[in-house]
Amino acid sequence: MSDLNWTGERLVTQIRDKPGTVEHLHRYALAMQIVKDKVVLDIASGEGYGSNLLSYNAKKVYGADISTEAVKHANIKYGKPNLDFVTGSTSKIPLADACVDVVISFETIEHHDEHQLMMNEIKRVLKSNGVLLISSPEKNNYKFRESNNPYHVKELTLEEFENLLKKNFKYYKIFNQRFVYGSIVNRITDSNNASGFSFFDGGYLNITNNISDVDELHCDNIHNKPYFNLALASEADIDIIPLADTSFFNAIEVFYKQIEAIRNSHSFRIGNLILKPFSFIKSLTTKLKG
């Protein structure tokens, strides 16, 4: 089975150093917490890895994508009794009315401008107490990450995103997602469920412990800003849904696999071979000077 070609439009698993890999995995980690024994629709399922992760916990998962090539690839690579991939778009979901418990839509809404039609279709296929978990790039910040993404048609600000949710769902919660490089300290408890989370930032001269202060303090530092907004929405009460207010995804495994892939690449080996004699000469010179 051949890999799905990488165009930059969607994440594919054979590209180890794709920006955003950890953020994608974190979103699916959250989704896995709310799909246990549920019937799930994963819109814009792409390569299929995310729908496959959901299928470990869900009763049934439908992955829908506008690309027939992606759907064919995903069915071959991940197809199983409780996982099917179908061709369809956000404006015409190929499922019956009120047939799914959970809709997952990650990094999809910015790829078109038919946002209300998308919401209509999501509500059509959701059961009356169904839940939507959706992400959207933050327009005000994402431009610093990718100033001109050719696949993004209409990005939303936090305000626009919230207005769309408010118009279509009775209940909703909004989160933001930012990439963190740092240290984590967590309380060890018998239940392994400590509550509360503090965010610190700064250096030798100043330390803050408030995210809004961080944004103000580092107004010119794009690395601390949230690139994505994430929302949980439903017509039913969502307070009972087991989704933590704050979560952390450990990126160590992904990080080291990326390093391993780079070290094993043809270009790295050639570069290392060329530079090795110079490294020896530098080491020898240092010893002679000593």
C-alpha positions as CSV (number, residue, x, y, z in Angstrom):
1,M,0.0,0.0,0.0
2,S,1.5,3.4,-1.0
3,D,1.4,6.4,1.3
4,L,-0.9,9.3,0.7
5,N,0.8,12.1,-1.2
6,W,1.7,15.1,1.0
7,T,0.6,18.4,-0.6
8,G,0.6,20.6,2.5
9,E,-3.2,20.6,2.8
10,R,-3.5,17.7,5.3
11,L,-1.3,15.9,7.7
12,V,0.0,12.5,6.6
13,T,1.8,10.1,8.9
14,Q,4.9,9.4,6.8
15,I,6.0,13.1,7.2
16,R,7.7,13.0,10.6
17,D,8.6,16.7,10.8
18,K,5.3,18.2,9.7
19,P,4.5,21.4,11.8
20,G,1.5,21.0,13.9
21,T,1.8,17.2,14.4
22,V,1.6,17.5,18.2
23,E,-1.3,19.9,18.1
24,H,-3.3,17.5,15.9
25,L,-2.5,14.6,18.2
26,H,-3.5,16.6,21.2
27,R,-6.9,17.4,19.7
28,Y,-7.6,13.7,18.9
29,A,-6.5,12.8,22.4
30,L,-9.2,15.0,23.8
31,A,-11.7,13.6,21.3
32,M,-10.9,10.1,22.4
33,Q,-12.1,11.0,25.9
34,I,-15.7,11.8,24.8
35,V,-16.4,9.1,22.2
36,K,-16.5,5.9,24.3
37,D,-19.2,3.6,22.9
38,K,-20.5,6.4,20.7
39,V,-21.3,6.6,17.0
40,V,-18.9,9.3,15.6
41,L,-18.4,11.3,12.5
42,D,-14.9,12.7,11.8
43,I,-15.2,15.4,9.2
44,A,-12.3,16.0,6.8
45,S,-10.7,12.7,8.0
46,G,-7.8,13.0,5.5
47,E,-5.2,10.3,5.8
48,G,-7.3,8.5,8.4
49,Y,-5.1,8.3,11.4
50,G,-7.4,10.4,13.6
51,S,-10.5,8.4,12.8
52,N,-8.5,5.2,13.5
53,L,-7.5,6.6,17.0
54,L,-11.2,7.4,17.7
55,S,-12.2,3.8,16.7
56,Y,-10.3,2.4,19.6
57,N,-12.9,3.9,22.0
58,A,-16.0,4.5,19.8
59,K,-18.7,2.1,18.9
60,K,-18.6,3.2,15.2
61,V,-16.6,5.8,13.4
62,Y,-17.3,7.4,10.0
63,G,-14.5,9.3,8.4
64,A,-15.7,11.7,5.7
65,D,-13.4,13.6,3.3
66,I,-13.9,15.4,0.1
67,S,-10.9,13.7,-1.5
68,T,-11.7,10.3,-3.1
69,E,-8.0,9.5,-3.1
70,A,-7.8,10.1,0.7
71,V,-10.9,8.0,1.3
72,K,-9.6,5.1,-0.7
73,H,-6.2,5.2,1.0
74,A,-7.8,5.4,4.5
75,N,-10.1,2.5,3.9
76,I,-7.2,0.3,2.7
77,K,-4.9,1.4,5.6
78,Y,-7.3,1.6,8.5
79,G,-10.6,0.0,7.5
80,K,-12.1,-2.3,10.1
81,P,-15.6,-3.4,11.2
82,N,-16.3,-0.3,13.3
83,L,-14.5,2.2,10.9
84,D,-15.6,3.3,7.5
85,F,-14.4,6.2,5.3
86,V,-16.8,7.9,2.9
87,T,-16.6,10.6,0.3
88,G,-18.4,13.8,1.3
89,S,-18.1,17.5,2.1
90,T,-19.1,19.7,5.1
91,S,-22.0,21.1,3.0
92,K,-23.3,17.6,2.1
93,I,-22.5,15.0,4.7
94,P,-23.3,11.5,3.3
95,L,-25.1,10.3,6.5
96,A,-28.7,10.0,7.6
97,D,-30.5,12.5,9.9
98,A,-29.8,12.2,13.6
99,C,-27.5,9.2,13.3
100,V,-24.3,10.2,15.2
101,D,-23.6,11.0,18.8
102,V,-20.4,13.0,18.3
103,V,-19.1,15.1,15.4
104,I,-15.3,15.8,15.3
105,S,-14.2,18.6,13.0
106,F,-10.5,19.5,13.3
107,E,-8.9,22.2,11.1
108,T,-11.8,22.0,8.6
109,I,-13.9,25.1,8.8
110,E,-11.1,27.4,7.4
111,H,-11.0,25.5,4.2
112,H,-14.3,26.9,2.9
113,D,-16.6,29.9,3.4
114,E,-19.9,27.9,3.8
115,H,-19.8,28.0,7.6
116,Q,-23.5,28.2,8.3
117,L,-24.2,25.4,5.8
118,M,-21.6,23.3,7.6
119,M,-23.3,24.0,10.9
120,N,-26.7,23.0,9.4
121,E,-25.3,19.7,8.2
122,I,-23.6,18.9,11.5
123,K,-26.9,19.6,13.4
124,R,-28.8,17.5,10.9
125,V,-26.7,14.4,11.4
126,L,-26.3,14.9,15.2
127,K,-28.8,13.2,17.6
128,S,-30.8,15.6,19.8
129,N,-28.2,15.3,22.6
130,G,-25.2,15.0,20.3
131,V,-22.0,16.8,20.7
132,L,-19.7,18.7,18.4
133,L,-15.9,19.1,19.1
134,I,-14.5,21.6,16.6
135,S,-11.2,23.5,16.1
136,S,-10.4,26.6,14.1
137,P,-7.2,28.6,13.5
138,E,-7.2,31.9,15.3
139,K,-7.1,34.4,12.5
140,N,-5.4,37.2,14.5
141,N,-2.4,34.9,15.4
142,Y,-2.2,32.2,12.7
143,K,-1.1,34.7,10.1
144,F,2.3,34.9,12.0
145,R,2.7,31.1,11.6
146,E,1.6,30.9,7.9
147,S,1.0,34.2,6.3
148,N,-0.5,32.9,3.1
149,N,-1.8,29.3,3.4
150,P,-3.3,28.6,-0.1
151,Y,-5.7,26.0,1.4
152,H,-7.3,28.4,3.9
153,V,-10.3,30.2,2.4
154,K,-11.8,31.9,5.4
155,E,-10.2,31.9,8.9
156,L,-12.2,33.1,12.0
157,T,-11.3,35.3,14.9
158,L,-12.2,34.1,18.4
159,E,-15.2,36.5,18.3
160,E,-16.4,35.2,15.0
161,F,-16.0,31.6,16.1
162,E,-18.0,32.2,19.2
163,N,-20.7,34.0,17.4
164,L,-21.1,31.0,15.0
165,L,-21.4,28.6,17.9
166,K,-23.8,30.9,19.8
167,K,-26.0,31.1,16.8
168,N,-26.3,27.3,16.4
169,F,-25.9,25.7,19.8
170,K,-27.6,26.3,23.2
171,Y,-24.4,25.3,25.2
172,Y,-20.8,25.6,24.3
173,K,-17.3,25.9,25.9
174,I,-14.3,27.5,24.1
175,F,-10.7,26.6,24.7
176,N,-7.5,27.9,23.1
177,Q,-4.5,25.8,22.1
178,R,-0.9,26.9,22.1
179,F,2.3,25.0,21.7
180,V,4.3,24.8,24.9
181,Y,8.0,24.1,25.3
182,G,8.9,23.9,28.9
183,S,8.6,22.0,32.2
184,I,5.6,20.5,33.9
185,V,5.1,19.9,37.6
186,N,2.0,17.8,38.6
187,R,0.7,16.6,41.9
188,I,0.7,12.8,42.3
189,T,-2.6,11.6,43.9
190,D,-4.3,8.3,44.6
191,S,-6.9,9.1,41.9
192,N,-4.3,10.5,39.6
193,N,-6.7,13.4,39.1
194,A,-5.2,16.6,40.5
195,S,-7.2,19.8,39.7
196,G,-6.0,23.3,38.7
197,F,-3.3,24.5,36.4
198,S,-0.9,27.4,36.5
199,F,0.8,28.9,33.5
200,F,4.2,30.6,34.1
201,D,6.4,32.4,31.7
202,G,9.4,34.7,31.8
203,G,13.1,34.7,32.5
204,Y,15.8,35.8,34.9
205,L,14.3,39.3,35.2
206,N,10.6,38.7,35.3
207,I,8.1,35.8,35.8
208,T,4.4,36.0,35.2
209,N,1.7,33.4,36.2
210,N,-1.2,34.6,34.2
211,I,-1.8,33.8,30.5
212,S,-3.2,37.2,29.7
213,D,-0.1,38.8,31.3
214,V,2.0,36.5,29.1
215,D,0.3,37.7,26.0
216,E,0.8,41.4,27.1
217,L,4.3,40.9,28.2
218,H,5.3,39.1,25.0
219,C,3.2,41.0,22.5
220,D,6.0,40.7,20.0
221,N,6.7,37.0,20.7
222,I,4.4,35.0,18.5
223,H,5.5,31.7,20.1
224,N,3.3,32.2,23.2
225,K,0.1,33.1,21.4
226,P,-2.7,30.6,20.8
227,Y,-2.8,29.6,17.2
228,F,-6.1,27.6,17.5
229,N,-9.5,27.9,19.1
230,L,-11.3,24.7,20.1
231,A,-14.9,24.3,21.1
232,L,-17.3,21.8,22.6
233,A,-20.9,22.5,21.6
234,S,-24.3,20.8,22.0
235,E,-28.0,21.4,22.4
236,A,-27.8,19.4,25.7
237,D,-25.9,20.2,28.9
238,I,-22.2,19.7,28.3
239,D,-21.0,19.9,31.9
240,I,-21.3,16.1,32.2
241,I,-18.9,15.5,29.3
242,P,-15.6,14.1,30.6
243,L,-13.3,16.8,29.0
244,A,-10.7,18.5,31.2
245,D,-10.6,22.3,31.3
246,T,-6.9,22.1,30.9
247,S,-4.8,19.3,29.3
248,F,-1.2,18.7,28.3
249,F,0.1,16.4,25.5
250,N,3.6,15.0,26.0
251,A,5.4,15.5,22.7
252,I,8.6,13.7,23.6
253,E,7.9,10.6,21.5
254,V,6.9,12.6,18.5
255,F,10.0,14.9,19.0
256,Y,12.5,12.0,19.1
257,K,10.9,10.2,16.2
258,Q,11.3,13.4,14.1
259,I,15.0,13.6,15.2
260,E,15.4,9.9,14.3
261,A,13.9,10.4,10.9
262,I,16.2,13.4,10.2
263,R,19.3,11.4,11.3
264,N,18.3,8.5,9.0
265,S,17.6,10.8,6.0
266,H,19.9,10.6,3.0
267,S,20.7,14.4,3.1
268,F,21.7,14.2,6.8
269,R,24.1,11.3,6.2
270,I,25.8,13.0,3.3
271,G,26.2,16.2,5.3
272,N,27.6,14.3,8.2
273,L,30.0,12.5,6.0
274,I,31.2,15.8,4.5
275,L,31.6,17.6,7.9
276,K,33.2,14.7,9.7
277,P,36.8,15.5,8.6
278,F,36.4,19.1,9.6
279,S,35.2,18.0,13.1
280,F,38.3,15.8,13.4
281,I,40.6,18.7,12.4
282,K,38.9,21.0,14.9
283,S,39.3,18.4,17.7
284,L,42.9,17.9,16.9
285,T,43.7,21.6,16.8
286,T,42.1,22.1,20.2
287,K,44.2,19.3,21.7
288,L,47.4,20.8,20.1
289,K,46.6,24.2,21.6
290,G,46.0,22.6,25.0
